[in-house]
Amino acid sequence: MRHVTLGLTVLLALVVSCGPIARGGRGSSSGGGGGRTSMASCGGDFGATNQAAKIEAFFLATARFQDAAFEAHDQLMTACRNTGLALEMSEAELTGDLRTVCTAAHDRLASELASLRASYTVRLEAQPPHCEVSVEAYGSCMAECEAQVDPGQVEITCEGGELRGYCDAQCQGSCAADVSGQCSGTCEGACAGTCSAYAADGSCAGTCDGNCQGRCVVSAQASCQGECRGGCSVEYREPYCTGRVRRPSASARCRASCDARVEAEARCTPGQANVSIEGGLDAEQQARLARVQRAMREGVSAILGLRERVQRLQRNGAEIIRLAPEIPQAAMAVSLNAVACATAAAAATAEASSKITVSVEVSVSFSASVNG
């Protein structure tokens, strides 16, 4: 577990107070659809008290969390449709809500892969997605939420993962850099050649005798021009945590708000996926492989990348979803406008939870089929 102390300035936006709750007609009620409760006018200044600061942080986190959930849902719909179209499915077969469309595309892909695997050795070549949760953003969120906290000293820990970032001095550990070619260390991604070890998702996680597409990780030689892992002789620049960012002494409400908000704002680099066959193919199987490879490029790669995104949203948004029904009662001590926005927040988190649940379901299903 590593600790970081950040110098922060609290910037609380002064916006208009919460107005009427608006509902959109986006989506359908099945498969994670339904209307969308607007949080657009709930980002105002509800006062200078500690309770008001927590309420403001919760509303902002809810809005960001809801945006991320709907965005991931829409991106999955596009990716599932693209997968189906690449597999030469008709528009009629790709009509419906997210679960319906993705299930149809998934079943077709599974059938095509099963046919190939029945006669040939099929190998998945994958470059895994990569998500970064900013330690500095989490610290800023905590300083805004905990009004009684000195914004100059916010202690943050990285739990269940490793602190990484850019090192402007001596890197102590390993150095990772993007690569498309030879890699003298560990290849993290796709290996066009022979890979000595594979990760659970099918990506290379060992030495690559060939060309590596992804990241090359080597032992740090004092300076590191890429991502430093394992420690830096000075504070990291743009540090991020591969696990979960925490402030040990935070209140439950602030922790839930910042978990959801920072995860919603995480930067994710999509992965890539392809399949290869060992052995000769007849004309029918060549056409089938071409369809599968096209589906991998045009849709499945995005689905596998979104799987990590939505699973992280589900995991780190669990507390804000659990606490949302309690917020209207807490908001009564702030203002009537805060109560109206708290009611909107409770509805918004429920909608986001529904979207994320379906998104996780379909993306995990795709991943299982691809990995065999």
C-alpha positions in Angstrom: 0.0 0.0 0.0 1.4 3.4 -1.0 0.5 6.8 0.4 0.4 10.1 -1.4 0.0 13.6 0.0 -1.4 16.1 -2.4 -1.5 19.9 -2.2 -5.0 20.9 -3.3 -7.1 24.0 -3.7 -10.8 23.6 -3.1 -12.8 25.0 -6.0 -16.5 24.8 -5.3 -18.5 25.8 -8.4 -21.2 28.4 -7.8 -24.0 27.4 -10.1 -27.8 27.9 -9.9 -29.7 25.9 -7.4 -31.6 22.8 -8.3 -34.6 23.3 -10.4 -37.4 21.0 -11.6 -36.6 17.3 -12.2 -36.7 16.5 -15.9 -37.2 13.1 -17.4 -36.1 12.0 -20.9 -37.7 9.2 -23.0 -34.4 7.5 -23.9 -34.5 3.7 -24.3 -37.1 1.2 -23.2 -37.9 -0.4 -19.9 -36.5 -3.8 -20.8 -32.8 -4.7 -21.2 -31.6 -1.8 -19.0 -33.5 0.9 -20.8 -36.0 3.4 -19.4 -36.2 7.2 -18.9 -33.4 9.3 -17.8 -33.7 11.6 -14.8 -31.8 14.9 -15.4 -29.3 16.1 -12.9 -28.2 19.1 -15.1 -29.6 21.8 -12.7 -28.4 20.2 -9.5 -24.8 21.3 -9.4 -25.4 24.5 -7.3 -24.0 25.9 -4.1 -26.2 24.6 -1.3 -24.4 26.5 1.5 -21.1 26.6 3.4 -21.8 23.8 6.0 -20.1 20.4 6.0 -23.5 18.8 5.3 -24.0 21.0 2.3 -20.6 20.2 0.9 -21.3 16.4 1.2 -24.7 16.9 -0.6 -23.1 18.9 -3.4 -20.4 16.3 -3.9 -23.0 13.5 -4.0 -25.0 15.3 -6.6 -22.0 15.9 -8.8 -20.9 12.3 -8.4 -24.4 11.1 -9.3 -24.4 13.1 -12.5 -21.0 11.9 -13.6 -21.8 8.3 -12.7 -25.1 8.4 -14.6 -23.4 9.9 -17.7 -20.8 7.2 -17.6 -23.4 4.4 -17.3 -25.5 5.7 -20.2 -22.4 6.3 -22.3 -21.1 2.8 -21.8 -24.5 1.4 -22.5 -24.7 3.3 -25.8 -21.2 2.3 -26.8 -22.0 -1.4 -26.1 -25.1 -1.2 -28.3 -23.0 0.2 -31.1 -20.3 -2.4 -30.7 -22.8 -5.3 -30.6 -24.5 -4.0 -33.7 -21.1 -3.7 -35.4 -20.3 -7.2 -34.4 -23.5 -8.6 -35.9 -23.2 -6.6 -39.1 -19.6 -7.9 -39.5 -21.0 -11.4 -39.2 -23.5 -10.6 -42.0 -26.6 -10.5 -39.7 -29.6 -8.5 -41.0 -30.9 -5.3 -39.5 -34.0 -7.1 -38.4 -31.9 -9.5 -36.4 -30.2 -6.6 -34.7 -33.3 -4.7 -33.5 -34.3 -4.3 -29.9 -32.8 -3.3 -26.5 -29.2 -3.9 -25.5 -29.7 -7.4 -24.1 -31.6 -8.5 -27.2 -29.2 -7.1 -29.7 -26.1 -8.2 -27.9 -27.4 -11.7 -27.3 -28.2 -12.1 -31.0 -24.7 -11.0 -32.0 -23.1 -13.1 -29.2 -24.9 -16.2 -30.3 -23.9 -15.8 -33.9 -20.3 -15.2 -32.9 -20.3 -18.2 -30.6 -21.6 -20.4 -33.4 -19.0 -19.2 -35.9 -16.2 -19.8 -33.3 -17.5 -23.2 -32.4 -17.4 -24.2 -36.1 -13.8 -23.1 -36.4 -12.7 -24.7 -33.1 -14.3 -28.0 -34.1 -11.6 -28.5 -36.8 -8.8 -26.1 -36.0 -6.8 -24.6 -33.1 -8.1 -21.1 -32.6 -6.0 -18.6 -30.7 -7.1 -15.2 -29.4 -4.6 -12.4 -29.8 -5.5 -9.6 -27.5 -4.2 -6.3 -26.3 -6.1 -5.7 -23.0 -7.8 -2.3 -22.3 -6.2 0.0 -19.8 -8.0 2.2 -17.3 -6.4 4.9 -15.1 -8.0 6.4 -12.0 -6.4 9.7 -11.1 -5.1 10.0 -7.6 -5.0 13.8 -7.8 -8.7 13.9 -8.9 -9.7 11.7 -6.0 -7.8 14.0 -3.6 -9.6 17.0 -5.1 -12.9 15.4 -4.7 -12.3 14.6 -1.1 -11.2 18.1 -0.3 -14.4 19.5 -1.8 -16.6 17.0 0.0 -15.0 17.1 3.4 -15.5 20.8 4.1 -13.6 20.6 7.4 -10.5 19.1 5.9 -7.4 21.2 5.3 -7.2 21.2 1.5 -3.4 21.3 1.6 -3.0 17.9 3.2 -5.2 15.0 1.9 -3.7 11.6 2.5 -4.6 9.0 -0.2 -3.9 5.3 -0.4 -3.9 2.9 -3.3 -5.5 -0.4 -2.2 -5.3 -3.7 -4.0 -3.1 -2.3 -6.7 0.0 -0.3 -7.5 0.7 3.4 -7.7 2.1 4.3 -11.1 2.9 7.5 -13.0 5.6 9.5 -14.7 8.8 9.8 -12.8 11.0 12.9 -13.3 13.8 11.5 -11.3 15.0 7.9 -10.6 12.4 5.2 -11.3 12.8 2.3 -8.9 11.3 -0.9 -10.4 10.1 -1.2 -14.0 9.4 1.0 -16.9 6.5 0.5 -19.3 6.3 2.1 -22.7 3.9 1.8 -25.7 5.4 -0.4 -28.4 4.7 -1.7 -31.9 7.6 -3.9 -32.7 10.4 -5.7 -30.8 10.2 -5.8 -27.0 13.3 -6.8 -24.9 11.2 -7.3 -21.7 7.7 -8.4 -21.0 5.1 -7.8 -23.7 1.7 -6.7 -22.4 -0.7 -7.0 -25.4 -0.7 -8.9 -28.6 2.3 -10.8 -29.8 2.7 -11.5 -33.5 5.0 -14.5 -32.9 5.6 -16.8 -30.0 4.6 -15.5 -26.5 6.0 -17.3 -23.5 3.0 -16.7 -21.2 -0.6 -15.5 -21.6 -2.9 -13.6 -19.2 -6.4 -14.9 -18.5 -7.9 -12.6 -21.1 -5.7 -14.2 -23.8 -3.2 -11.3 -24.1 0.5 -11.9 -24.0 2.1 -11.4 -20.6 5.6 -12.8 -21.2 8.5 -12.5 -23.6 7.5 -12.1 -27.3 9.6 -13.7 -30.0 8.2 -11.5 -32.7 6.4 -8.1 -32.7 4.7 -6.8 -29.6 1.7 -4.6 -30.0 0.8 -2.9 -26.6 3.3 -2.2 -23.8 6.8 -3.3 -23.3 7.9 -3.6 -19.6 11.6 -3.6 -18.8 13.6 -3.1 -15.6 14.1 0.6 -14.9 17.5 1.9 -15.6 17.4 5.0 -13.4 15.4 7.2 -15.8 12.1 6.1 -17.4 10.5 7.9 -20.4 7.3 5.9 -20.1 5.2 4.8 -17.2 7.2 4.1 -14.0 6.1 1.2 -11.8 7.4 0.2 -8.4 8.4 3.6 -7.0 10.0 7.0 -7.9 12.6 8.8 -5.9 10.4 11.9 -6.0 6.6 12.2 -6.1 5.0 10.8 -9.3 3.7 13.2 -11.9 0.1 12.4 -12.8 -0.1 9.4 -10.5 -2.8 6.8 -10.8 -3.8 3.7 -9.0 -4.3 0.3 -10.6 -6.6 -0.8 -7.7 -8.9 1.4 -5.6 -8.0 4.9 -4.4 -8.9 5.6 -0.8 -8.8 8.2 1.9 -8.8 6.1 5.1 -10.5 8.7 7.4 -13.2 9.8 4.9 -16.9 9.7 5.8 -19.0 7.0 4.1 -20.9 9.5 2.0 -17.8 11.3 0.7 -16.1 8.0 0.0 -19.1 6.8 -2.0 -19.3 10.1 -3.9 -15.6 10.1 -4.8 -15.4 6.4 -5.7 -18.2 6.9 -8.2 -17.2 10.3 -9.5 -13.5 9.5 -10.1 -14.3 6.1 -11.6 -16.8 7.8 -14.0 -14.0 10.2 -15.0 -11.4 7.4 -15.5 -9.4 7.4 -18.7 -9.6 4.1 -20.5 -7.6 3.1 -23.5 -9.5 0.4 -25.5 -7.9 -2.9 -26.2 -7.7 -4.9 -29.5 -8.6 -8.5 -30.2 -8.1 -10.8 -33.2 -8.2 -14.6 -33.8 -5.7 -16.7 -35.7 -5.9 -20.3 -37.0 -3.2 -22.9 -37.1 -3.6 -25.1 -40.2 -5.0 -24.8 -43.7 -8.6 -23.7 -44.3 -11.0 -24.6 -47.1 -13.0 -21.9 -48.8 -16.0 -22.1 -46.5 -13.9 -21.8 -43.4 -11.7 -19.0 -44.9 -14.9 -17.0 -45.3 -16.0 -17.8 -41.8 -12.6 -16.8 -40.4 -12.8 -13.5 -42.4 -16.2 -12.7 -40.8 -15.0 -13.5 -37.3 -11.8 -11.4 -37.8 -13.9 -8.5 -39.1 -16.2 -8.8 -36.1 -13.2 -8.7 -33.8 -11.9 -5.5 -35.3 -15.2 -3.7 -35.7 -17.1 -4.7 -32.6 -15.7 -7.3 -30.2 -12.5 -5.4 -29.4 -14.7 -2.5 -28.1 -16.9 -4.9 -26.2 -14.0 -6.5 -24.4 -12.6 -3.0 -23.5 -16.0 -1.9 -22.2 -16.2 -5.0 -20.0 -13.5 -3.6 -17.8 -15.1 -0.2 -17.8 -18.5 -1.3 -16.7 -17.2 -3.8 -14.2 -15.2 -1.0 -12.6 -18.2 1.3 -12.6 -20.3 -1.4 -11.0 -17.7 -2.1 -8.3 -16.9 1.5 -7.4 -20.4 2.7 -7.8 -21.9 0.2 -5.4 -21.8 2.5 -2.4 -23.4 5.6 -4.1 -26.2 3.3 -5.3 -26.7 1.9 -1.7 -26.7 5.4 -0.1 -28.8 7.2 -2.7 -32.2 6.4 -1.0 -30.9 8.0 2.2 -30.0 11.3 0.6 -33.5 13.0 0.5 -33.7 12.7 4.3 -30.2 14.1 4.8 -31.0 16.9 2.3 -33.9 18.2 4.5 -31.3 19.8 6.8 -29.9 21.8 3.9 -32.8 23.2 1.8 -35.9 22.3 -0.1 -34.0 22.6 -3.4 -31.5 20.1 -2.0 -34.4 17.7 -1.2 -35.7 17.9 -4.8 -32.3 17.2 -6.2 -31.8 14.4 -3.7 -35.0 12.8 -5.0 -33.6 13.1 -8.6 -30.3 11.6 -7.5 -32.0 8.6 -6.0 -33.8 8.0 -9.3 -30.7 8.7 -11.4 -28.6 6.2 -9.5 -31.3 3.5 -9.9 -31.3 4.1 -13.7 -27.5 4.0 -13.9 -27.5 0.8 -11.9 -29.9 -0.8 -14.3 -27.8 0.2 -17.3 -24.6 -1.0 -15.7 -26.1 -4.4 -14.7 -27.1 -5.2 -18.2 -23.8 -3.8 -19.6 -21.8 -6.1 -17.4 -23.9 -9.1 -18.2 -23.5 -8.8 -22.0 -19.9 -7.8 -22.0 -18.9 -10.7 -19.7 -20.9 -13.1 -21.9 -19.0 -12.0 -25.0 -15.7 -12.3 -23.2 -16.5 -15.9 -22.1 -17.3 -16.9 -25.7 -14.2 -15.4 -27.2 -11.9 -16.9 -24.6 -13.5 -20.3 -25.2 
